[in-house]
Amino acid sequence: MMESTSLVLRTLYTRDDSVKFFYSVSSEPNYDFLSFKLNGSGNCLKSRVKFHGPRLAFPCSAGLNKMEWAYKKDSLSASNGF
């Protein structure tokens, strides 16, 4: 069973640009995942123990853009003390 938390932002860009961000993940490898989607596609999935990632950048078009970060945790491993 997976538990998840997500953050969704909708932003209006007046010109073509890019979404840039740094991230940090502390998770159980292959069980817990941080993902990012821009306008519903381009999934970038990360699963590492105490990982401080590089800056990511995704191009986006002028207009309304939807950015979604989601963290999915395997609740079975969490309940077993991992």
N, C-alpha and C positions, 0 to 999 in steps of 0.2 A: 504494500500500500504506500502510495506517495502522498506527501503533504507538500503544499506549495504556497508561496507568497509571491505576489507580483506588483510591479509598479508600472503604470501606463501613463505616458505623457503624450498629449497632442499639441503640436506647436506649428504655428503658421510662419513659414519662411517667405520673405519678400523676394528672395533670389536663390538660385542654386547654391548649395553650401554643403557642409558635411557635419555629421554628429561625431563628436570626439569625446572620449572619456577614458579615465584610468579605472581599474577595478582591482579588488582584492577578494580572494575566495579562501575560506577555511572549511573544507568539506572532506567527506569520506570518498576516496577515489572510486569511480565507477558506480557509485550509489547516489551521490548528491550532485546536482548540476545547477550551474548558473547559466542562463541563456539570455540572448538578446535578439530581438527581431525589430526590423525597421519596415513599417508598412506591411506587416504580416509575413515577411520573408527574410532570407539571409540569416538564418539561425546560426549563431555563434555559441557553441556549447563548451563549457569549461567544467572540469571535475578534478580537483587537486587538493592536497592537504596544504594549508597555509601558503597559498600562491598569490603573489603580488604581480599582476600582469602588466604588460606594456600598455601604452595608450592605444586604444582601438579607434579607428576612424571609418565611417560609412558615409558615402556620398548620398545626398538627398536633394530632391528637386524643389523648386519654388512651389509654394502652396502648403496645404495642410499635411503634416507628416505625423505618423503614429509610431512612438518608440516604446517598446515593451521589454522590461527586464523581469525575469522570473527565476526564482530559486526553488528547486524541487528536492525534497529530502525524503529518503527512504525511511518511513516511520518504523519499519520492522527492525532495522539496525539501531535506530535511536532508542527503541524500547528495550533493546538488549544491552544497553550501556555503551554503545560505540559512539 
